[in-house]
Amino acid sequence: MMSSLKILITKLSTAARTALEKSANACVLQQNYEIEIEHLFLELLNQPLENDLKILLKKYKISADALADDLKETISQLPKGNTRTPIFAKSIVRLFEQAWLLASAEQNPVIRSGHLLVALLTAPDLYQIATRASSLFDLFPIDSMKHKFLEICEKSVEQQEESKTSSQADELEQAATPTAKTQKTPALDQYTINLTEKAKNGGIDPVIGREYEIRLMLDILMRRRQNNPILTGEPGVGKTAVVEGLALKIAQGLVPEALKNVHLHVLDMGLLQAGASVKGEFENRLKQVIQEVQSSAHPIILFIDEAHTLIG
């Protein structure tokens, strides 16, 4: 779960991710044991800029101040006395999974606060949490809102961020290769992380003491046959670090010529399974990822984290 949670957090909009970080800080200050949904929504309300949540409150004439007061009251009743780092409540992980399912359905690579609100009000277990925290959540016309919240929130800071990100991505694609410009990879964007790009952008720290394993992996990848390395070992021994080390080598050009234009993507099984409750949905997602890898304008190495979950 922790691996997929980390990836889900990277999918959050800047507004949602900032609110989550402030929620963690608030938990520490108040000595709460878990970061709850109430913490997150209170921090979204406290933001100075107009995010999706604040725009939807205005649209449906629901008092943001009254909702904030209700959330504060609920938070004040949470257990206190924690002196360690708070953990994420199971409900907030469930919220992210449901919100990601909504974003994925519209091929949106970002989880916005609007997705979080719709997820909160449409999943029965999450809806119970919402209404216990504040009866004002009942005032949202969820049946109509869930289909048009993006249209309502066109002036949201989250929409502006999304448009800017899409524009920058298009420019990068155009600069990279003419064929890449028109190629869309929604499944790769949603269910994987491009470690090569992350390494080029300085998002991966140097990997120490894994030169032998990385070299061995390069040797296997360069074989004509049986060229799929499998990393085995107990949790925490550094399997993912070896893959990150390979991504750094590729980004720095310190690999054989045949691998210099390769992109290394990490596929997270937990993220692929998140919200895939309908029969066949998981298989369809996996097939879409494989198809996009095969039709990519540049070679892709796909690292499957927790690959053993595919067996059986």
ChimeraX commands (.cxc) that place a marker at each C-alpha (Angstrom):
marker #1 position 0.00,0.00,0.00 radius 0.5
marker #1 position 2.77,2.43,0.89 radius 0.5
marker #1 position 4.30,2.20,-2.58 radius 0.5
marker #1 position 1.01,2.96,-4.33 radius 0.5
marker #1 position 0.24,5.72,-1.80 radius 0.5
marker #1 position 3.50,7.46,-2.65 radius 0.5
marker #1 position 2.59,7.43,-6.33 radius 0.5
marker #1 position -0.95,8.63,-5.62 radius 0.5
marker #1 position 0.50,11.59,-3.73 radius 0.5
marker #1 position 2.64,12.50,-6.76 radius 0.5
marker #1 position -0.60,12.65,-8.78 radius 0.5
marker #1 position -2.13,15.33,-6.52 radius 0.5
marker #1 position -2.44,18.87,-7.84 radius 0.5
marker #1 position -0.19,21.46,-6.21 radius 0.5
marker #1 position -3.15,22.75,-4.18 radius 0.5
marker #1 position -4.10,19.28,-2.94 radius 0.5
marker #1 position -0.50,18.26,-2.21 radius 0.5
marker #1 position 0.17,21.51,-0.31 radius 0.5
marker #1 position -3.00,20.95,1.73 radius 0.5
marker #1 position -1.84,17.41,2.53 radius 0.5
marker #1 position 1.56,18.66,3.71 radius 0.5
marker #1 position -0.10,21.27,5.94 radius 0.5
marker #1 position -2.46,18.59,7.25 radius 0.5
marker #1 position 0.55,16.59,8.41 radius 0.5
marker #1 position 1.98,19.68,10.12 radius 0.5
marker #1 position -1.36,20.36,11.82 radius 0.5
marker #1 position -1.46,16.76,13.07 radius 0.5
marker #1 position 1.97,17.17,14.63 radius 0.5
marker #1 position 1.01,20.44,16.33 radius 0.5
marker #1 position -2.26,18.99,17.66 radius 0.5
marker #1 position -0.62,15.65,18.55 radius 0.5
marker #1 position -3.16,13.68,16.52 radius 0.5
marker #1 position -2.28,10.10,15.67 radius 0.5
marker #1 position -3.57,10.02,12.10 radius 0.5
marker #1 position -3.94,12.44,9.21 radius 0.5
marker #1 position -7.68,12.40,8.59 radius 0.5
marker #1 position -9.94,13.57,5.76 radius 0.5
marker #1 position -11.10,16.43,7.98 radius 0.5
marker #1 position -7.53,17.75,8.25 radius 0.5
marker #1 position -7.15,17.72,4.48 radius 0.5
marker #1 position -10.39,19.52,3.67 radius 0.5
marker #1 position -9.80,22.13,6.36 radius 0.5
marker #1 position -6.42,22.96,4.83 radius 0.5
marker #1 position -8.00,23.16,1.36 radius 0.5
marker #1 position -10.47,25.70,2.78 radius 0.5
marker #1 position -7.62,27.69,4.34 radius 0.5
marker #1 position -5.83,28.22,1.03 radius 0.5
marker #1 position -5.76,31.85,-0.20 radius 0.5
marker #1 position -6.26,30.97,-3.88 radius 0.5
marker #1 position -9.47,29.73,-5.46 radius 0.5
marker #1 position -9.17,25.95,-5.69 radius 0.5
marker #1 position -11.94,23.65,-6.97 radius 0.5
marker #1 position -13.42,23.11,-3.50 radius 0.5
marker #1 position -13.78,26.83,-2.75 radius 0.5
marker #1 position -15.32,27.53,-6.17 radius 0.5
marker #1 position -17.86,24.72,-5.73 radius 0.5
marker #1 position -18.82,26.05,-2.31 radius 0.5
marker #1 position -19.50,29.47,-3.82 radius 0.5
marker #1 position -21.40,27.96,-6.75 radius 0.5
marker #1 position -23.82,26.13,-4.46 radius 0.5
marker #1 position -23.95,28.91,-1.84 radius 0.5
marker #1 position -22.50,26.79,0.96 radius 0.5
marker #1 position -20.67,28.71,3.68 radius 0.5
marker #1 position -16.94,27.93,3.65 radius 0.5
marker #1 position -16.59,29.45,7.13 radius 0.5
marker #1 position -19.37,27.28,8.55 radius 0.5
marker #1 position -17.87,24.17,6.96 radius 0.5
marker #1 position -14.45,25.07,8.38 radius 0.5
marker #1 position -15.98,25.48,11.85 radius 0.5
marker #1 position -17.60,22.04,11.61 radius 0.5
marker #1 position -14.31,20.46,10.53 radius 0.5
marker #1 position -12.43,22.17,13.37 radius 0.5
marker #1 position -14.99,20.85,15.85 radius 0.5
marker #1 position -14.60,17.31,14.53 radius 0.5
marker #1 position -10.81,17.56,14.64 radius 0.5
marker #1 position -10.93,18.83,18.23 radius 0.5
marker #1 position -12.57,15.54,19.24 radius 0.5
marker #1 position -9.86,13.34,17.70 radius 0.5
marker #1 position -7.52,11.45,20.07 radius 0.5
marker #1 position -4.48,13.48,21.17 radius 0.5
marker #1 position -1.17,12.70,22.82 radius 0.5
marker #1 position 0.84,11.42,19.87 radius 0.5
marker #1 position 4.56,12.25,20.14 radius 0.5
marker #1 position 5.61,10.47,16.95 radius 0.5
marker #1 position 5.12,11.15,13.26 radius 0.5
marker #1 position 1.40,10.81,12.42 radius 0.5
marker #1 position 0.34,8.22,9.85 radius 0.5
marker #1 position -2.25,8.42,7.09 radius 0.5
marker #1 position -5.70,7.22,8.14 radius 0.5
marker #1 position -7.05,4.36,6.03 radius 0.5
marker #1 position -9.92,6.61,4.99 radius 0.5
marker #1 position -7.62,9.19,3.39 radius 0.5
marker #1 position -5.84,6.46,1.40 radius 0.5
marker #1 position -9.24,5.23,0.25 radius 0.5
marker #1 position -10.15,8.82,-0.70 radius 0.5
marker #1 position -7.04,9.16,-2.88 radius 0.5
marker #1 position -7.76,5.83,-4.59 radius 0.5
marker #1 position -11.34,6.82,-5.39 radius 0.5
marker #1 position -10.31,10.29,-6.56 radius 0.5
marker #1 position -7.64,8.76,-8.79 radius 0.5
marker #1 position -10.26,6.45,-10.29 radius 0.5
marker #1 position -12.40,9.49,-11.14 radius 0.5
marker #1 position -9.46,11.38,-12.63 radius 0.5
marker #1 position -8.40,8.33,-14.63 radius 0.5
marker #1 position -11.89,7.88,-16.06 radius 0.5
marker #1 position -11.62,11.29,-17.71 radius 0.5
marker #1 position -7.96,10.65,-18.65 radius 0.5
marker #1 position -6.84,13.40,-16.30 radius 0.5
marker #1 position -3.27,12.86,-14.98 radius 0.5
marker #1 position -3.89,15.08,-11.92 radius 0.5
marker #1 position -6.03,14.54,-8.82 radius 0.5
marker #1 position -7.68,17.89,-8.05 radius 0.5
marker #1 position -9.58,18.94,-4.95 radius 0.5
marker #1 position -12.77,18.62,-7.03 radius 0.5
marker #1 position -11.99,14.95,-7.59 radius 0.5
marker #1 position -11.43,14.58,-3.84 radius 0.5
marker #1 position -14.81,16.16,-3.09 radius 0.5
marker #1 position -16.70,14.05,-5.63 radius 0.5
marker #1 position -14.97,10.90,-4.33 radius 0.5
marker #1 position -15.89,11.85,-0.77 radius 0.5
marker #1 position -19.56,12.24,-1.66 radius 0.5
marker #1 position -20.00,9.25,-3.99 radius 0.5
marker #1 position -18.27,6.40,-2.13 radius 0.5
marker #1 position -20.73,5.25,0.60 radius 0.5
marker #1 position -18.08,4.66,3.28 radius 0.5
marker #1 position -16.46,8.04,2.63 radius 0.5
marker #1 position -19.83,9.78,2.49 radius 0.5
marker #1 position -20.56,8.59,6.03 radius 0.5
marker #1 position -17.33,10.21,7.21 radius 0.5
marker #1 position -18.24,13.44,5.41 radius 0.5
marker #1 position -21.73,13.75,6.88 radius 0.5
marker #1 position -20.49,12.91,10.38 radius 0.5
marker #1 position -18.00,15.76,10.06 radius 0.5
marker #1 position -20.52,18.29,8.71 radius 0.5
marker #1 position -24.13,18.21,7.53 radius 0.5
marker #1 position -23.15,20.90,5.00 radius 0.5
marker #1 position -21.67,18.22,2.74 radius 0.5
marker #1 position -25.28,17.12,2.14 radius 0.5
marker #1 position -25.97,20.42,0.36 radius 0.5
marker #1 position -23.83,19.57,-2.66 radius 0.5
marker #1 position -26.02,18.33,-5.57 radius 0.5
marker #1 position -23.64,15.47,-6.22 radius 0.5
marker #1 position -25.58,13.82,-9.08 radius 0.5
marker #1 position -25.28,16.90,-11.28 radius 0.5
marker #1 position -22.03,18.25,-9.85 radius 0.5
marker #1 position -19.95,15.14,-10.53 radius 0.5
marker #1 position -20.55,15.45,-14.28 radius 0.5
marker #1 position -19.75,19.13,-14.65 radius 0.5
marker #1 position -17.43,20.19,-11.83 radius 0.5
marker #1 position -14.54,20.70,-14.28 radius 0.5
marker #1 position -16.69,23.11,-16.28 radius 0.5
marker #1 position -17.75,24.95,-13.11 radius 0.5
marker #1 position -14.13,25.19,-11.95 radius 0.5
marker #1 position -12.64,26.50,-15.21 radius 0.5
marker #1 position -11.19,29.51,-13.34 radius 0.5
marker #1 position -9.75,27.40,-10.54 radius 0.5
marker #1 position -6.04,27.67,-9.78 radius 0.5
marker #1 position -5.95,23.91,-10.29 radius 0.5
marker #1 position -7.34,24.23,-13.83 radius 0.5
marker #1 position -4.73,26.89,-14.63 radius 0.5
marker #1 position -1.98,24.61,-13.31 radius 0.5
marker #1 position -3.31,21.70,-15.36 radius 0.5
marker #1 position -3.46,23.79,-18.55 radius 0.5
marker #1 position 0.08,25.05,-17.99 radius 0.5
marker #1 position 1.36,21.51,-17.37 radius 0.5
marker #1 position -0.33,20.23,-20.55 radius 0.5
marker #1 position 1.13,23.11,-22.56 radius 0.5
marker #1 position 4.64,22.45,-21.25 radius 0.5
marker #1 position 4.27,18.74,-21.96 radius 0.5
marker #1 position 3.22,19.48,-25.55 radius 0.5
marker #1 position 6.25,21.74,-26.02 radius 0.5
marker #1 position 8.57,19.06,-24.67 radius 0.5
marker #1 position 7.03,16.44,-26.94 radius 0.5
marker #1 position 7.40,18.71,-29.97 radius 0.5
marker #1 position 11.04,19.41,-29.17 radius 0.5
marker #1 position 11.80,15.75,-28.61 radius 0.5
marker #1 position 10.49,14.25,-31.84 radius 0.5
marker #1 position 7.86,15.02,-34.49 radius 0.5
marker #1 position 6.19,11.61,-34.03 radius 0.5
marker #1 position 6.00,12.02,-30.26 radius 0.5
marker #1 position 3.98,15.21,-30.62 radius 0.5
marker #1 position 0.83,13.40,-31.71 radius 0.5
marker #1 position 1.33,10.31,-29.58 radius 0.5
marker #1 position -0.86,10.10,-26.50 radius 0.5
marker #1 position 0.01,7.75,-23.65 radius 0.5
marker #1 position -2.75,8.13,-21.03 radius 0.5
marker #1 position -2.14,4.72,-19.42 radius 0.5
marker #1 position 1.62,5.27,-19.07 radius 0.5
marker #1 position 0.99,8.77,-17.69 radius 0.5
marker #1 position -1.55,7.53,-15.15 radius 0.5
marker #1 position -0.11,4.23,-13.96 radius 0.5
marker #1 position 3.66,4.70,-14.28 radius 0.5
marker #1 position 6.41,7.12,-13.37 radius 0.5
marker #1 position 9.07,7.99,-15.96 radius 0.5
marker #1 position 12.20,7.48,-13.87 radius 0.5
marker #1 position 14.48,8.66,-16.68 radius 0.5
marker #1 position 12.79,12.07,-16.78 radius 0.5
marker #1 position 12.77,12.19,-12.99 radius 0.5
marker #1 position 16.52,11.51,-12.97 radius 0.5
marker #1 position 17.16,14.21,-15.59 radius 0.5
marker #1 position 15.22,16.69,-13.47 radius 0.5
marker #1 position 17.29,15.93,-10.37 radius 0.5
marker #1 position 14.51,14.01,-8.64 radius 0.5
marker #1 position 16.64,10.95,-7.84 radius 0.5
marker #1 position 19.52,10.98,-5.37 radius 0.5
marker #1 position 22.82,9.26,-6.25 radius 0.5
marker #1 position 22.75,5.50,-5.61 radius 0.5
marker #1 position 25.79,4.31,-3.64 radius 0.5
marker #1 position 27.15,0.76,-3.45 radius 0.5
marker #1 position 25.02,-0.76,-6.20 radius 0.5
marker #1 position 27.42,-0.59,-9.16 radius 0.5
marker #1 position 27.71,-4.38,-9.48 radius 0.5
marker #1 position 23.94,-4.94,-9.53 radius 0.5
marker #1 position 23.38,-2.10,-12.01 radius 0.5
marker #1 position 26.14,-3.43,-14.30 radius 0.5
marker #1 position 24.65,-6.91,-14.11 radius 0.5
marker #1 position 21.24,-5.53,-15.03 radius 0.5
marker #1 position 22.74,-3.71,-18.02 radius 0.5
marker #1 position 24.39,-6.94,-19.17 radius 0.5
marker #1 position 21.06,-8.78,-19.02 radius 0.5
marker #1 position 19.23,-6.01,-20.87 radius 0.5
marker #1 position 21.80,-6.15,-23.68 radius 0.5
marker #1 position 21.28,-9.87,-24.29 radius 0.5
marker #1 position 19.57,-11.00,-27.48 radius 0.5
marker #1 position 17.41,-13.48,-25.57 radius 0.5
marker #1 position 16.38,-13.87,-21.91 radius 0.5
marker #1 position 16.86,-10.14,-21.45 radius 0.5
marker #1 position 14.35,-9.46,-18.67 radius 0.5
marker #1 position 16.13,-8.98,-15.32 radius 0.5
marker #1 position 14.18,-9.94,-12.20 radius 0.5
marker #1 position 15.16,-8.30,-8.91 radius 0.5
marker #1 position 14.55,-10.45,-5.85 radius 0.5
marker #1 position 15.15,-9.89,-2.15 radius 0.5
marker #1 position 13.50,-9.13,1.16 radius 0.5
marker #1 position 11.60,-5.84,1.55 radius 0.5
marker #1 position 13.93,-2.93,2.19 radius 0.5
marker #1 position 17.12,-4.40,0.71 radius 0.5
marker #1 position 17.18,-1.82,-2.09 radius 0.5
marker #1 position 15.59,-3.36,-5.18 radius 0.5
marker #1 position 13.99,-0.07,-6.19 radius 0.5
marker #1 position 17.29,1.73,-5.55 radius 0.5
marker #1 position 18.96,-0.47,-8.17 radius 0.5
marker #1 position 16.30,0.55,-10.70 radius 0.5
marker #1 position 16.76,4.21,-9.78 radius 0.5
marker #1 position 20.51,3.75,-10.24 radius 0.5
marker #1 position 19.86,2.41,-13.74 radius 0.5
marker #1 position 17.65,5.42,-14.50 radius 0.5
marker #1 position 20.47,7.73,-13.41 radius 0.5
marker #1 position 22.92,5.91,-15.70 radius 0.5
marker #1 position 20.53,6.27,-18.65 radius 0.5
marker #1 position 19.92,9.96,-17.89 radius 0.5
marker #1 position 23.68,10.59,-17.72 radius 0.5
marker #1 position 24.35,8.64,-20.93 radius 0.5
marker #1 position 26.57,6.14,-19.07 radius 0.5
marker #1 position 25.03,3.11,-20.77 radius 0.5
marker #1 position 25.65,1.17,-24.01 radius 0.5
marker #1 position 24.60,2.97,-27.21 radius 0.5
marker #1 position 21.50,0.79,-27.63 radius 0.5
marker #1 position 20.12,2.01,-24.29 radius 0.5
marker #1 position 20.87,5.74,-24.57 radius 0.5
marker #1 position 17.43,6.73,-25.90 radius 0.5
marker #1 position 15.51,4.37,-23.65 radius 0.5
marker #1 position 12.93,5.62,-21.14 radius 0.5
marker #1 position 12.62,3.67,-17.87 radius 0.5
marker #1 position 9.09,3.58,-16.43 radius 0.5
marker #1 position 8.00,2.10,-13.10 radius 0.5
marker #1 position 4.61,0.39,-13.12 radius 0.5
marker #1 position 3.06,0.20,-9.67 radius 0.5
marker #1 position 0.66,-2.72,-9.25 radius 0.5
marker #1 position -1.13,-1.10,-6.32 radius 0.5
marker #1 position -1.88,1.98,-8.39 radius 0.5
marker #1 position -3.01,-0.14,-11.34 radius 0.5
marker #1 position -5.42,-2.01,-9.06 radius 0.5
marker #1 position -6.74,1.09,-7.27 radius 0.5
marker #1 position -10.46,1.35,-7.88 radius 0.5
marker #1 position -10.47,-1.52,-10.41 radius 0.5
marker #1 position -13.44,-3.22,-8.79 radius 0.5
marker #1 position -15.28,-3.96,-12.05 radius 0.5
marker #1 position -14.46,-7.38,-13.52 radius 0.5
marker #1 position -11.85,-7.07,-16.26 radius 0.5
marker #1 position -10.92,-3.46,-15.46 radius 0.5
marker #1 position -7.47,-4.36,-14.10 radius 0.5
marker #1 position -6.70,-6.53,-17.15 radius 0.5
marker #1 position -7.84,-3.77,-19.52 radius 0.5
marker #1 position -5.58,-1.24,-17.80 radius 0.5
marker #1 position -2.59,-3.58,-18.01 radius 0.5
marker #1 position -3.24,-4.30,-21.69 radius 0.5
marker #1 position -3.45,-0.58,-22.42 radius 0.5
marker #1 position -0.10,0.01,-20.70 radius 0.5
marker #1 position 1.52,-2.80,-22.70 radius 0.5
marker #1 position 0.06,-1.50,-25.97 radius 0.5
marker #1 position 1.41,1.99,-25.31 radius 0.5
marker #1 position 4.86,0.59,-24.48 radius 0.5
marker #1 position 4.89,-1.41,-27.71 radius 0.5
marker #1 position 3.73,1.50,-29.88 radius 0.5
marker #1 position 5.93,4.13,-28.22 radius 0.5
marker #1 position 8.06,6.36,-30.48 radius 0.5
marker #1 position 11.03,5.61,-28.22 radius 0.5
marker #1 position 12.06,2.33,-26.52 radius 0.5
marker #1 position 10.66,1.81,-23.03 radius 0.5
marker #1 position 11.90,-0.44,-20.23 radius 0.5
marker #1 position 9.00,-1.23,-17.90 radius 0.5
marker #1 position 9.91,-2.08,-14.30 radius 0.5
marker #1 position 7.01,-3.85,-12.58 radius 0.5
marker #1 position 7.08,-3.25,-8.85 radius 0.5
marker #1 position 5.62,-6.16,-6.85 radius 0.5
marker #1 position 5.49,-8.23,-10.06 radius 0.5
marker #1 position 4.73,-11.42,-8.11 radius 0.5
marker #1 position 1.16,-10.17,-7.60 radius 0.5
marker #1 position 0.54,-10.88,-11.30 radius 0.5
marker #1 position 1.15,-14.60,-10.80 radius 0.5
marker #1 position -1.91,-16.70,-10.13 radius 0.5
marker link #1:1,2 radius 0.2
marker link #1:2,3 radius 0.2
marker link #1:3,4 radius 0.2
marker link #1:4,5 radius 0.2
marker link #1:5,6 radius 0.2
marker link #1:6,7 radius 0.2
marker link #1:7,8 radius 0.2
marker link #1:8,9 radius 0.2
marker link #1:9,10 radius 0.2
marker link #1:10,11 radius 0.2
marker link #1:11,12 radius 0.2
marker link #1:12,13 radius 0.2
marker link #1:13,14 radius 0.2
marker link #1:14,15 radius 0.2
marker link #1:15,16 radius 0.2
marker link #1:16,17 radius 0.2
marker link #1:17,18 radius 0.2
marker link #1:18,19 radius 0.2
marker link #1:19,20 radius 0.2
marker link #1:20,21 radius 0.2
marker link #1:21,22 radius 0.2
marker link #1:22,23 radius 0.2
marker link #1:23,24 radius 0.2
marker link #1:24,25 radius 0.2
marker link #1:25,26 radius 0.2
marker link #1:26,27 radius 0.2
marker link #1:27,28 radius 0.2
marker link #1:28,29 radius 0.2
marker link #1:29,30 radius 0.2
marker link #1:30,31 radius 0.2
marker link #1:31,32 radius 0.2
marker link #1:32,33 radius 0.2
marker link #1:33,34 radius 0.2
marker link #1:34,35 radius 0.2
marker link #1:35,36 radius 0.2
marker link #1:36,37 radius 0.2
marker link #1:37,38 radius 0.2
marker link #1:38,39 radius 0.2
marker link #1:39,40 radius 0.2
marker link #1:40,41 radius 0.2
marker link #1:41,42 radius 0.2
marker link #1:42,43 radius 0.2
marker link #1:43,44 radius 0.2
marker link #1:44,45 radius 0.2
marker link #1:45,46 radius 0.2
marker link #1:46,47 radius 0.2
marker link #1:47,48 radius 0.2
marker link #1:48,49 radius 0.2
marker link #1:49,50 radius 0.2
marker link #1:50,51 radius 0.2
marker link #1:51,52 radius 0.2
marker link #1:52,53 radius 0.2
marker link #1:53,54 radius 0.2
marker link #1:54,55 radius 0.2
marker link #1:55,56 radius 0.2
marker link #1:56,57 radius 0.2
marker link #1:57,58 radius 0.2
marker link #1:58,59 radius 0.2
marker link #1:59,60 radius 0.2
marker link #1:60,61 radius 0.2
marker link #1:61,62 radius 0.2
marker link #1:62,63 radius 0.2
marker link #1:63,64 radius 0.2
marker link #1:64,65 radius 0.2
marker link #1:65,66 radius 0.2
marker link #1:66,67 radius 0.2
marker link #1:67,68 radius 0.2
marker link #1:68,69 radius 0.2
marker link #1:69,70 radius 0.2
marker link #1:70,71 radius 0.2
marker link #1:71,72 radius 0.2
marker link #1:72,73 radius 0.2
marker link #1:73,74 radius 0.2
marker link #1:74,75 radius 0.2
marker link #1:75,76 radius 0.2
marker link #1:76,77 radius 0.2
marker link #1:77,78 radius 0.2
marker link #1:78,79 radius 0.2
marker link #1:79,80 radius 0.2
marker link #1:80,81 radius 0.2
marker link #1:81,82 radius 0.2
marker link #1:82,83 radius 0.2
marker link #1:83,84 radius 0.2
marker link #1:84,85 radius 0.2
marker link #1:85,86 radius 0.2
marker link #1:86,87 radius 0.2
marker link #1:87,88 radius 0.2
marker link #1:88,89 radius 0.2
marker link #1:89,90 radius 0.2
marker link #1:90,91 radius 0.2
marker link #1:91,92 radius 0.2
marker link #1:92,93 radius 0.2
marker link #1:93,94 radius 0.2
marker link #1:94,95 radius 0.2
marker link #1:95,96 radius 0.2
marker link #1:96,97 radius 0.2
marker link #1:97,98 radius 0.2
marker link #1:98,99 radius 0.2
marker link #1:99,100 radius 0.2
marker link #1:100,101 radius 0.2
marker link #1:101,102 radius 0.2
marker link #1:102,103 radius 0.2
marker link #1:103,104 radius 0.2
marker link #1:104,105 radius 0.2
marker link #1:105,106 radius 0.2
marker link #1:106,107 radius 0.2
marker link #1:107,108 radius 0.2
marker link #1:108,109 radius 0.2
marker link #1:109,110 radius 0.2
marker link #1:110,111 radius 0.2
marker link #1:111,112 radius 0.2
marker link #1:112,113 radius 0.2
marker link #1:113,114 radius 0.2
marker link #1:114,115 radius 0.2
marker link #1:115,116 radius 0.2
marker link #1:116,117 radius 0.2
marker link #1:117,118 radius 0.2
marker link #1:118,119 radius 0.2
marker link #1:119,120 radius 0.2
marker link #1:120,121 radius 0.2
marker link #1:121,122 radius 0.2
marker link #1:122,123 radius 0.2
marker link #1:123,124 radius 0.2
marker link #1:124,125 radius 0.2
marker link #1:125,126 radius 0.2
marker link #1:126,127 radius 0.2
marker link #1:127,128 radius 0.2
marker link #1:128,129 radius 0.2
marker link #1:129,130 radius 0.2
marker link #1:130,131 radius 0.2
marker link #1:131,132 radius 0.2
marker link #1:132,133 radius 0.2
marker link #1:133,134 radius 0.2
marker link #1:134,135 radius 0.2
marker link #1:135,136 radius 0.2
marker link #1:136,137 radius 0.2
marker link #1:137,138 radius 0.2
marker link #1:138,139 radius 0.2
marker link #1:139,140 radius 0.2
marker link #1:140,141 radius 0.2
marker link #1:141,142 radius 0.2
marker link #1:142,143 radius 0.2
marker link #1:143,144 radius 0.2
marker link #1:144,145 radius 0.2
marker link #1:145,146 radius 0.2
marker link #1:146,147 radius 0.2
marker link #1:147,148 radius 0.2
marker link #1:148,149 radius 0.2
marker link #1:149,150 radius 0.2
marker link #1:150,151 radius 0.2
marker link #1:151,152 radius 0.2
marker link #1:152,153 radius 0.2
marker link #1:153,154 radius 0.2
marker link #1:154,155 radius 0.2
marker link #1:155,156 radius 0.2
marker link #1:156,157 radius 0.2
marker link #1:157,158 radius 0.2
marker link #1:158,159 radius 0.2
marker link #1:159,160 radius 0.2
marker link #1:160,161 radius 0.2
marker link #1:161,162 radius 0.2
marker link #1:162,163 radius 0.2
marker link #1:163,164 radius 0.2
marker link #1:164,165 radius 0.2
marker link #1:165,166 radius 0.2
marker link #1:166,167 radius 0.2
marker link #1:167,168 radius 0.2
marker link #1:168,169 radius 0.2
marker link #1:169,170 radius 0.2
marker link #1:170,171 radius 0.2
marker link #1:171,172 radius 0.2
marker link #1:172,173 radius 0.2
marker link #1:173,174 radius 0.2
marker link #1:174,175 radius 0.2
marker link #1:175,176 radius 0.2
marker link #1:176,177 radius 0.2
marker link #1:177,178 radius 0.2
marker link #1:178,179 radius 0.2
marker link #1:179,180 radius 0.2
marker link #1:180,181 radius 0.2
marker link #1:181,182 radius 0.2
marker link #1:182,183 radius 0.2
marker link #1:183,184 radius 0.2
marker link #1:184,185 radius 0.2
marker link #1:185,186 radius 0.2
marker link #1:186,187 radius 0.2
marker link #1:187,188 radius 0.2
marker link #1:188,189 radius 0.2
marker link #1:189,190 radius 0.2
marker link #1:190,191 radius 0.2
marker link #1:191,192 radius 0.2
marker link #1:192,193 radius 0.2
marker link #1:193,194 radius 0.2
marker link #1:194,195 radius 0.2
marker link #1:195,196 radius 0.2
marker link #1:196,197 radius 0.2
marker link #1:197,198 radius 0.2
marker link #1:198,199 radius 0.2
marker link #1:199,200 radius 0.2
marker link #1:200,201 radius 0.2
marker link #1:201,202 radius 0.2
marker link #1:202,203 radius 0.2
marker link #1:203,204 radius 0.2
marker link #1:204,205 radius 0.2
marker link #1:205,206 radius 0.2
marker link #1:206,207 radius 0.2
marker link #1:207,208 radius 0.2
marker link #1:208,209 radius 0.2
marker link #1:209,210 radius 0.2
marker link #1:210,211 radius 0.2
marker link #1:211,212 radius 0.2
marker link #1:212,213 radius 0.2
marker link #1:213,214 radius 0.2
marker link #1:214,215 radius 0.2
marker link #1:215,216 radius 0.2
marker link #1:216,217 radius 0.2
marker link #1:217,218 radius 0.2
marker link #1:218,219 radius 0.2
marker link #1:219,220 radius 0.2
marker link #1:220,221 radius 0.2
marker link #1:221,222 radius 0.2
marker link #1:222,223 radius 0.2
marker link #1:223,224 radius 0.2
marker link #1:224,225 radius 0.2
marker link #1:225,226 radius 0.2
marker link #1:226,227 radius 0.2
marker link #1:227,228 radius 0.2
marker link #1:228,229 radius 0.2
marker link #1:229,230 radius 0.2
marker link #1:230,231 radius 0.2
marker link #1:231,232 radius 0.2
marker link #1:232,233 radius 0.2
marker link #1:233,234 radius 0.2
marker link #1:234,235 radius 0.2
marker link #1:235,236 radius 0.2
marker link #1:236,237 radius 0.2
marker link #1:237,238 radius 0.2
marker link #1:238,239 radius 0.2
marker link #1:239,240 radius 0.2
marker link #1:240,241 radius 0.2
marker link #1:241,242 radius 0.2
marker link #1:242,243 radius 0.2
marker link #1:243,244 radius 0.2
marker link #1:244,245 radius 0.2
marker link #1:245,246 radius 0.2
marker link #1:246,247 radius 0.2
marker link #1:247,248 radius 0.2
marker link #1:248,249 radius 0.2
marker link #1:249,250 radius 0.2
marker link #1:250,251 radius 0.2
marker link #1:251,252 radius 0.2
marker link #1:252,253 radius 0.2
marker link #1:253,254 radius 0.2
marker link #1:254,255 radius 0.2
marker link #1:255,256 radius 0.2
marker link #1:256,257 radius 0.2
marker link #1:257,258 radius 0.2
marker link #1:258,259 radius 0.2
marker link #1:259,260 radius 0.2
marker link #1:260,261 radius 0.2
marker link #1:261,262 radius 0.2
marker link #1:262,263 radius 0.2
marker link #1:263,264 radius 0.2
marker link #1:264,265 radius 0.2
marker link #1:265,266 radius 0.2
marker link #1:266,267 radius 0.2
marker link #1:267,268 radius 0.2
marker link #1:268,269 radius 0.2
marker link #1:269,270 radius 0.2
marker link #1:270,271 radius 0.2
marker link #1:271,272 radius 0.2
marker link #1:272,273 radius 0.2
marker link #1:273,274 radius 0.2
marker link #1:274,275 radius 0.2
marker link #1:275,276 radius 0.2
marker link #1:276,277 radius 0.2
marker link #1:277,278 radius 0.2
marker link #1:278,279 radius 0.2
marker link #1:279,280 radius 0.2
marker link #1:280,281 radius 0.2
marker link #1:281,282 radius 0.2
marker link #1:282,283 radius 0.2
marker link #1:283,284 radius 0.2
marker link #1:284,285 radius 0.2
marker link #1:285,286 radius 0.2
marker link #1:286,287 radius 0.2
marker link #1:287,288 radius 0.2
marker link #1:288,289 radius 0.2
marker link #1:289,290 radius 0.2
marker link #1:290,291 radius 0.2
marker link #1:291,292 radius 0.2
marker link #1:292,293 radius 0.2
marker link #1:293,294 radius 0.2
marker link #1:294,295 radius 0.2
marker link #1:295,296 radius 0.2
marker link #1:296,297 radius 0.2
marker link #1:297,298 radius 0.2
marker link #1:298,299 radius 0.2
marker link #1:299,300 radius 0.2
marker link #1:300,301 radius 0.2
marker link #1:301,302 radius 0.2
marker link #1:302,303 radius 0.2
marker link #1:303,304 radius 0.2
marker link #1:304,305 radius 0.2
marker link #1:305,306 radius 0.2
marker link #1:306,307 radius 0.2
marker link #1:307,308 radius 0.2
marker link #1:308,309 radius 0.2
marker link #1:309,310 radius 0.2
marker link #1:310,311 radius 0.2
marker link #1:311,312 radius 0.2
view
